Amino acid sequence: MFKDFSQNPLLNLLSGSILLTTSGYEIWSTFEEFTVGAHHGIFVFSILQLLKTLPEIFHGSKELSVSVKST
């Protein structure tokens, strides 16, 4: 049950979006300081998290378009 919950593509998309937004804000607010912090690593991780969900989203949208065409 926990495995299904943790591998849910919508949950991964939501968590990646939240991490991207919050770390992007932190990077933007400290842009003048020219320091590398943990928020930069979180930003990269969130991009990878979002990229991981793209194939599942495209597969789902392809199945939706096929089912709409068949009806």
N, C-alpha and C positions, 0 to 999 in steps of 0.2 A: 504494500500500500504506500509506504513512504517513497519507494523507488518510483512508482507511477507519479506521485506528487512532485518529486524533485526533477523528473524528466519531462514535465509538462511544458510544451513549447510556449504557451501563453504566459506561464509563470516566468520562464526564462526571458521572454520578450519584455515583460513588465519590469523585472528586476534589472535587466540590462539598460532599459530606458531610464529608470530611476537613477542608477549608478552613473550613467552618462550625463544626465542633467545636473546632478549634484556635484560631480567632480568637474564638469565643464564650467559650472559657476565658480567653483573654487579656483580653477586655473585662470579664469577671466578676471577674478577679483585680485589675484596676486600676480598679474601679468608683468607689472613694472619691476618686481623684485628679482626676477631672473634666477629663481631657485628651483631645484627639483625636489618635489615632495612626494608623499604617498598618494596624493590625489592624481598625479600623473600615471602611476601604475594602475590605479583604479579606472582611470579613463581608458587606458589600453585594454584592460580586462573587460570593460563594458562593451567596447567595440567588438572584441572577440566573442563575447556572449551574444551580441546581436547578430553577428555574422553566422554563428552556429544555428540560429533559429531560421535563417533565410531559406535553406532548402526545404524545411518542413512546411513553411508558409507557402512556398511556391508549389509544393506537392499538393497541399490542401486546396489551393486555389485552382490548380489544374483539375483535380477531382470534382470540384464544384462546377467548373465550366463544362466538364464532360457530362455530369448529371443533369445540368440545365439543358444542354443540347439534346439529350436523349429523351427528355419529356415533352 
